[in-house]
Amino acid sequence: MVAPEDLDAVVRAAQSGDEDAFRLLYRTQQPALLRYLRVLVGEDAEDIASEAWLQISRDLGTFAGDWAGFRGWTATVARHRAMDSLRATRRRPQISASVEHFLDLIAPEETADRALELVATDAAVALIASLPRDQAEAVMLRVVLGLDAQAAGKILGKRAGAVRTAAYRGLRQLARRLETAGSGPPLPTNVWTGVTTSTTPALKEVR
């Protein structure tokens, strides 16, 4: 895994025309970006991602910023493409597998705080997509794409505080769904504090 400070240099190299650097940026960002798009447009995610990356490669020379900024920029490009697609088709995203199917995959002994780990997996996409859109996007941008509240807010056109609130509410709702599916214990009010999963950095400011 490439360190963020090294990825800053990779971004600069890609802007200078280094194709290997651009491929590295693609491999690093594409998995999370694709999961985000699946929440927005369902089974059209791969097509929309391809369109987004074509625009990203074309407009990379106009981008100014580091790796953190690049993540936010690519999410913005992808979201614009997704919204254009939804407006054109005027339909809700379709997920091939049902939410209930993914809930059935959760063992009874798994507790609600597993929500933090599960949001970073492809199997959780349908569950996240069942949230209200503002919560779903906030969870995906903050947890899966790892953006801070301010960067996510710029993408969504909202204040950072509103993004934090939406992400927190979305995670709480996911946790309740997991509790219901697994008949686990009630979720502690401080469940998001002291969590040691890899998603913790993105959640420091959620509450």
N, C-alpha and C positions, 0 to 999 in steps of 0.2 A: 504494500500500500504506500503510495507516494504521500509525503508530508505536505501539508498546506503551503508551507513556505516554498517548497520545491515546485508545487503546482503554479505558484505565482510566476516562476520562471518559464514553466511550460506554456502558460498563457501568452507570455511575451514572445516566445519562440514561434508559437502557432500564428501569431499576428504577423510575424516576419516571413511567413510562408513555409515554415517547417511542417511538412505533412505528417511526419512521425509524431510530432508534438500534438497536432490536431487529433490524430487517432487516439492518443493517450487521453486527451480531454474527453473525447467521445466515450471511450471505454469506462472512464471514471464516472461520468455524469449520466450516461444513458440509462442504466438500470433504475435509478431513483426517478429520473424524468419520465420514464415509461410507466412506472407505477402511478405517478401523479396523473398522467394523462388517462390512465385506465379509470381513475375515479371520475374524470371529467367526461370522457367520451366512450368509455367501455371498450368494445371490441375494435373500434377504429383507432385505438391508441398507437399502434405501430405505424399506420399510414400517416397519422398526424405528426408523430415523432420524426418520420422521414422528411416531411415537409418542413418541420421546424429546423432540423439540422441543415437542410439545404439553405435556408435563410440565414442560419447562424454562420455557416461557412462563407456565404456571400457577403455578409455584413460585418464579419469579424474585424475588419480593418477600422471600422467606425467605433468599435467598443473601446472604452477607456476604463481600466480598473484591474484589480487583482483577481485571484481565484474565487474569493468570496463574492466579489462583484459579478464574475462570470457565471457563477451558479444562479444568482438572482436574475441575470440577464437572460440566460437560456430558459429559465422557468417562465419569464415574461413572454418571450417569443413563442414558447410552446402553448402557453395559455391563450394568447391572442389567436393562434391557429385553431385551437380547440373551440374557442368561442365562435369563431367564424364558421366552423363546421357545424356547430350546434344550431346557429342561426339559419344556416342554409338548409339543414335537414329538418329543423324544428321538431326535434324529438329528444327524449331523454336518453342518456347512455344506456346501452344494454350490456349486462354482464352475463356470460353464458351459464355460470354456475350460481346457484341461489345462495343467499346469505345463510339460510338454515343449514346448507351443506357444510359451510365452513364452521358454523357453531358446533355441528356434530363432531367435528374433528378434535374438539377440545375435550381432554380427559377430565372427569369429575374432580380429580385431586388438584387440578391447576387452578390457582387463585386469580383474583381479578387483576392483580398487578402485572400479570402476563400481557396485558394489553400493550404495554410499552414495547415489549419484544415483538409481538405479533404485528404491529403496524409497519414493521420494516420487512415483512415477508409478502410475497405475491399472494399467498392464501388469504391475506387480510384485506385485499383490495375491495372485494365485494362488500365486506362488512363496513369498511370506511365509507364506501359509496352510498350506503344506506343512511348515513348521517345527513342532516341538513347541509346544503352545499357550503355555507360559510364555515361550518365546523369541519367538514371533510377537507376543504382546501387548506384550512389553517393547520390541521393535523399533518397533512401531507407536506406542506411547505416547511413547517417547523421541525417535524420529526424525521420524515423520510429524506427530504432534500437538505435538512440541516441549516436552514436559513434563520437568522435572528428575526425578532418580531418587527423591527424597523424595515428590513429588506422584504419580508413577507407582506408587510403593510403597503409598501410601494407597488408590489405586484397586484394586490387586491384592491388598491385604492382606499385603504382604511388606515386608521391610526394604529400605532403599535399596540396600545392597550386593548383595542378591540380584537386584534389578532390573538393576543395572549388569552383573552377571555374565551374566544371561540375555540382555540386549541384545547384549553383546559376543559371546557364543557364537552367537547368532542371526545376527549380521552376518558372523561368520567362516564359518558354514555357508552363507549366501547366497553369499559370495565363492567358496567352494569349488565351488558349483554353477555359478557363472559361469565359473570357470576350466575346469571339465570341459566345459562347453558350447562355450567358445571356444578350448580348447587353449592357453590363455595361460600365461605364466610363473608359477612358484610365488608365492604371496602372501608378501611380506616380513612379518616379525614385527612391524614398526612401521608397517604400512600405514595405521593409523588416525591416526597422528600427522602433523601438517602438512598434512592434507587441507584443500583450499580450497573444498569444495562448501558449499552453503547449509545442509547438515545438521550441519556441524561443531559449532556451539554446543551442540546436544543431546547430543553425544558426548564432551564434555570429560571427563566423569566415568565413562565406560563401563568403561574398563579399571581 
